[in-house]
Amino acid sequence: MITDEIQLVTRISDLDTQRHVTSRTYENFCLEGRFRALEKNGFSLREILSQGITIHPLESQIRFLAQQMEGANLKTETKGYPLKDGKIFWDQKVYSDSGIPAAEIKTLTVSEKNGKPIDLFTPEKTEITGFDQFPEIPDFRGTCKTVDTESTTLYSERNIFGGYNPAYLWRIVEDSRWFFSTATGLTLDRFVEMDTTLFFMGGVFRFFHPVPAGRKVKVSTWIHSFEKIRSYMRHEVTDSETGLRYFAVQDEQLVVSLTKARPKKAPEEFQRLVGEYVENFEYSQK
């Protein structure tokens, strides 16, 4: 196992419309932690690039535990478990100034050289197998409508390997949530009328193919199900022309009362607005 610990401070530019630190900020902090851990164990960024090694994400899972604001001095603890076939399972935790866990991110990456996996470290004999650490993302049954949006991947957002860091891919999905809200009439005023809001609690990402720069991608979004006080939203990101499946996502959102700031069951009006976009609607009513 390789480990490291870093301290980073959140900025005003890290905040969302609710003045909370965005999910992308936590992932960027963890990205920094992963590369610091590699450097600490003999693989500096210069060494990685000079050897022609690339590192790509295969899966990610994030859970939000405590909201943070600007100026927060966050500690990121990183543990990396080398697996076979170039894979490393990363288990990372972000703590607030007072030591309270703010977020947890688990990531499975693969290291490659000349298109073939390369082990940066001797694989460990461990019960951790990588993929088994992540919940399954259910396939779409085709029993509901989807909100489909298109966007072009930005050349300016490419990383040191010419691809994209997970945070940028998360941003594509975050935008799709807003498009979904707009398409279903879930405006801010409507949420206030229903005394309801949704808190993004976390999600699972599974990456199938690297996303090229300058490509038009289609994001299909729908709700997989409601389970009492939780809503599970699904996203599929594919190539607009070829249909190639780039990555899949399932989000977990907590339904909360605005006035009481407490979890609540999704109100009937909310379920009615999104009803035709709910894949397992009968199950959701139980």
C-alpha positions as CSV (number, residue, x, y, z in Angstrom):
1,M,0.0,0.0,0.0
2,I,1.2,3.5,-0.8
3,T,0.0,6.5,1.3
4,D,0.2,10.3,1.5
5,E,-1.5,13.2,3.1
6,I,-1.9,16.8,1.9
7,Q,-3.6,20.0,3.1
8,L,-5.4,22.2,0.6
9,V,-7.6,25.3,1.0
10,T,-11.0,25.8,-0.8
11,R,-11.5,29.0,-2.8
12,I,-14.5,31.1,-3.8
13,S,-14.2,29.7,-7.3
14,D,-14.8,26.2,-5.8
15,L,-18.4,27.1,-4.7
16,D,-21.6,26.2,-6.4
17,T,-24.9,28.2,-6.5
18,Q,-25.7,27.2,-2.9
19,R,-22.2,28.4,-1.7
20,H,-21.1,24.8,-1.1
21,V,-17.9,23.3,-2.3
22,T,-18.6,21.4,-5.5
23,S,-18.0,17.7,-6.0
24,R,-15.4,18.5,-8.6
25,T,-13.3,20.3,-6.0
26,Y,-13.2,17.2,-3.8
27,E,-12.1,15.1,-6.9
28,N,-9.5,17.7,-7.8
29,F,-8.1,17.5,-4.3
30,C,-8.0,13.7,-4.5
31,L,-6.4,13.8,-7.9
32,E,-3.6,15.9,-6.4
33,G,-3.4,13.4,-3.5
34,R,-3.0,10.5,-5.9
35,F,-0.2,12.1,-7.8
36,R,1.5,13.2,-4.6
37,A,1.4,9.6,-3.4
38,L,2.9,8.4,-6.6
39,E,5.7,11.0,-6.4
40,K,6.4,10.0,-2.8
41,N,6.8,6.4,-3.9
42,G,9.2,7.0,-6.8
43,F,6.9,8.1,-9.7
44,S,7.1,11.9,-10.0
45,L,5.0,13.6,-12.7
46,R,8.2,14.1,-14.7
47,E,9.2,10.5,-14.4
48,I,5.7,9.3,-15.5
49,L,5.7,11.6,-18.6
50,S,9.3,10.8,-19.5
51,Q,8.5,7.1,-19.6
52,G,5.4,7.7,-21.8
53,I,3.1,6.3,-19.1
54,T,-0.6,7.4,-19.0
55,I,-3.0,7.0,-16.2
56,H,-6.8,6.7,-16.8
57,P,-9.8,6.3,-14.5
58,L,-11.9,3.1,-14.8
59,E,-14.4,3.7,-12.0
60,S,-15.1,6.3,-9.3
61,Q,-17.4,6.5,-6.3
62,I,-18.0,9.6,-4.2
63,R,-19.9,10.2,-1.0
64,F,-20.5,13.6,0.5
65,L,-20.6,13.7,4.3
66,A,-20.4,17.3,5.5
67,Q,-20.8,20.5,3.4
68,Q,-17.9,22.9,3.2
69,M,-17.5,26.5,2.3
70,E,-14.8,28.8,1.0
71,G,-11.6,29.1,3.0
72,A,-11.8,25.6,4.5
73,N,-8.5,24.0,5.1
74,L,-9.2,20.4,4.1
75,K,-6.9,17.4,4.7
76,T,-6.9,14.7,2.1
77,E,-5.7,11.2,3.1
78,T,-4.7,8.8,0.3
79,K,-4.2,5.1,0.3
80,G,-3.3,3.3,-2.9
81,Y,-3.5,-0.5,-3.3
82,P,-1.6,-1.8,-6.4
83,L,-3.5,-4.5,-8.2
84,K,-2.5,-6.6,-11.2
85,D,-2.8,-5.4,-14.9
86,G,-1.7,-1.9,-14.1
87,K,-4.6,-1.2,-11.8
88,I,-4.4,0.8,-8.6
89,F,-7.4,1.0,-6.2
90,W,-7.4,4.4,-4.4
91,D,-9.2,4.9,-1.1
92,Q,-9.3,8.6,-0.2
93,K,-10.9,10.7,2.6
94,V,-11.2,14.4,2.8
95,Y,-11.5,15.9,6.3
96,S,-12.6,19.4,7.5
97,D,-10.6,21.7,9.7
98,S,-12.2,20.1,12.8
99,G,-11.4,16.6,11.6
100,I,-15.0,15.7,10.5
101,P,-15.1,13.6,7.3
102,A,-16.3,15.8,4.5
103,A,-16.1,13.4,1.5
104,E,-14.9,10.0,0.5
105,I,-13.7,9.1,-3.0
106,K,-12.8,5.7,-4.2
107,T,-11.1,5.4,-7.6
108,L,-9.8,2.6,-9.8
109,T,-7.2,3.7,-12.3
110,V,-5.1,1.9,-14.9
111,S,-1.6,2.7,-15.9
112,E,-0.6,2.1,-19.5
113,K,2.5,2.4,-21.7
114,N,2.3,2.0,-25.5
115,G,-1.4,1.0,-25.1
116,K,-0.6,-1.9,-22.7
117,P,-1.1,-2.1,-18.9
118,I,2.0,-1.5,-16.9
119,D,2.4,-2.2,-13.1
120,L,4.0,0.7,-11.4
121,F,4.3,-1.3,-8.2
122,T,4.3,-5.0,-7.3
123,P,0.7,-6.1,-7.0
124,E,-0.3,-6.7,-3.4
125,K,-1.9,-9.8,-2.1
126,T,-5.1,-8.2,-0.8
127,E,-8.8,-8.9,-0.7
128,I,-9.4,-5.7,-2.6
129,T,-10.2,-6.6,-6.2
130,G,-11.0,-3.1,-7.5
131,F,-14.2,-3.6,-9.4
132,D,-15.8,-5.4,-6.4
133,Q,-15.6,-2.2,-4.4
134,F,-18.1,-0.3,-6.6
135,P,-21.9,-0.8,-6.7
136,E,-23.2,-2.1,-10.0
137,I,-24.9,0.5,-12.3
138,P,-28.1,-1.1,-13.7
139,D,-28.7,-1.2,-17.4
140,F,-31.5,0.9,-18.9
141,R,-34.7,-1.1,-19.3
142,G,-36.2,1.4,-21.8
143,T,-39.4,1.8,-19.8
144,C,-39.4,5.6,-19.5
145,K,-38.5,8.8,-21.4
146,T,-35.0,10.3,-21.1
147,V,-33.9,13.9,-21.3
148,D,-31.2,14.0,-24.0
149,T,-28.7,16.8,-24.3
150,E,-25.6,17.4,-26.4
151,S,-22.3,19.1,-25.7
152,T,-18.9,19.3,-27.3
153,T,-15.9,18.2,-25.2
154,L,-13.5,21.1,-24.8
155,Y,-9.9,21.0,-26.0
156,S,-8.9,23.4,-23.2
157,E,-10.0,21.0,-20.5
158,R,-7.5,18.2,-21.5
159,N,-5.1,17.0,-18.9
160,I,-1.4,16.2,-19.0
161,F,-2.1,12.9,-20.9
162,G,-4.3,14.6,-23.5
163,G,-7.4,13.1,-22.0
164,Y,-9.8,14.3,-19.3
165,N,-9.5,14.2,-15.5
166,P,-12.6,12.7,-13.8
167,A,-13.7,16.2,-12.5
168,Y,-14.3,17.4,-16.1
169,L,-16.4,14.3,-16.9
170,W,-18.3,14.8,-13.7
171,R,-19.1,18.4,-14.9
172,I,-20.7,17.0,-18.0
173,V,-23.1,15.0,-15.9
174,E,-23.7,17.8,-13.5
175,D,-24.9,20.0,-16.4
176,S,-27.2,17.2,-17.4
177,R,-28.9,17.3,-14.0
178,W,-29.7,21.0,-14.6
179,F,-31.0,20.3,-18.1
180,F,-33.2,17.5,-16.6
181,S,-34.7,20.0,-14.0
182,T,-35.4,22.5,-16.8
183,A,-37.1,20.0,-19.0
184,T,-39.3,18.6,-16.3
185,G,-40.4,22.0,-14.9
186,L,-38.4,21.7,-11.7
187,T,-37.6,25.4,-11.3
188,L,-36.5,27.0,-8.1
189,D,-39.9,28.5,-7.6
190,R,-41.6,25.1,-8.0
191,F,-39.2,23.5,-5.5
192,V,-40.1,26.3,-3.0
193,E,-43.8,25.7,-3.6
194,M,-43.3,22.0,-2.8
195,D,-41.1,22.8,0.2
196,T,-38.6,20.4,-1.4
197,T,-35.0,20.3,-2.6
198,L,-32.5,17.6,-3.5
199,F,-29.1,17.2,-2.0
200,F,-26.5,15.4,-4.1
201,M,-25.2,12.7,-1.8
202,G,-22.8,10.9,-4.1
203,G,-22.5,8.7,-7.2
204,V,-20.8,5.9,-9.0
205,F,-19.0,6.4,-12.3
206,R,-18.0,3.6,-14.7
207,F,-15.7,4.6,-17.6
208,F,-15.7,2.4,-20.7
209,H,-13.7,4.4,-23.3
210,P,-11.6,7.6,-23.2
211,V,-13.6,10.6,-24.3
212,P,-11.9,12.4,-27.3
213,A,-11.6,16.2,-27.4
214,G,-13.8,18.1,-29.7
215,R,-16.4,15.4,-30.0
216,K,-20.1,15.9,-29.7
217,V,-21.4,13.7,-26.9
218,K,-25.0,12.9,-26.0
219,V,-26.0,12.6,-22.3
220,S,-29.3,10.7,-21.6
221,T,-30.7,11.3,-18.1
222,W,-33.6,9.7,-16.3
223,I,-34.5,8.6,-12.7
224,H,-33.9,5.0,-12.0
225,S,-36.2,4.9,-8.9
226,F,-37.3,6.6,-5.7
227,E,-36.7,4.8,-2.4
228,K,-38.5,6.6,0.4
229,I,-36.3,9.8,1.0
230,R,-33.8,9.1,-1.8
231,S,-33.9,9.5,-5.6
232,Y,-31.5,7.6,-7.9
233,M,-30.7,9.3,-11.2
234,R,-29.0,7.6,-14.2
235,H,-26.9,9.1,-16.9
236,E,-25.5,7.5,-20.1
237,V,-22.8,9.4,-22.0
238,T,-22.4,8.3,-25.6
239,D,-20.9,9.6,-28.9
240,S,-23.5,11.6,-30.8
241,E,-22.5,10.1,-34.1
242,T,-21.3,6.6,-33.5
243,G,-23.2,5.8,-30.3
244,L,-20.0,4.6,-28.6
245,R,-20.7,4.3,-24.9
246,Y,-18.2,6.5,-23.0
247,F,-19.3,6.3,-19.4
248,A,-22.3,5.6,-17.2
249,V,-23.3,7.2,-13.9
250,Q,-25.8,6.6,-11.1
251,D,-26.4,9.5,-8.6
252,E,-27.9,9.3,-5.2
253,Q,-29.9,12.4,-4.1
254,L,-31.6,13.0,-0.8
255,V,-35.0,14.6,-0.8
256,V,-35.2,17.3,1.9
257,S,-37.7,19.8,3.2
258,L,-36.6,23.4,2.7
259,T,-38.3,24.7,5.8
260,K,-37.4,21.9,8.2
261,A,-34.0,21.0,6.7
262,R,-34.9,17.4,7.2
263,P,-35.2,14.4,4.8
264,K,-38.7,13.7,3.5
265,K,-40.5,11.4,1.1
266,A,-40.6,12.9,-2.5
267,P,-44.0,14.7,-2.7
268,E,-46.7,13.5,-5.1
269,E,-46.4,16.7,-7.2
270,F,-42.6,16.1,-7.6
271,Q,-43.2,12.5,-8.6
272,R,-45.9,13.6,-11.1
273,L,-43.6,16.1,-12.8
274,V,-40.9,13.6,-13.4
275,G,-43.2,10.5,-13.7
276,E,-42.6,9.8,-17.3
277,Y,-38.9,9.9,-16.7
278,V,-38.9,7.3,-13.9
279,E,-37.7,3.9,-15.0
280,N,-39.1,1.9,-12.1
281,F,-42.2,4.0,-11.3
282,E,-44.3,1.3,-9.7
283,Y,-41.4,0.3,-7.5
284,S,-40.9,3.9,-6.5
285,Q,-44.4,4.2,-5.1
286,K,-43.9,1.5,-2.5
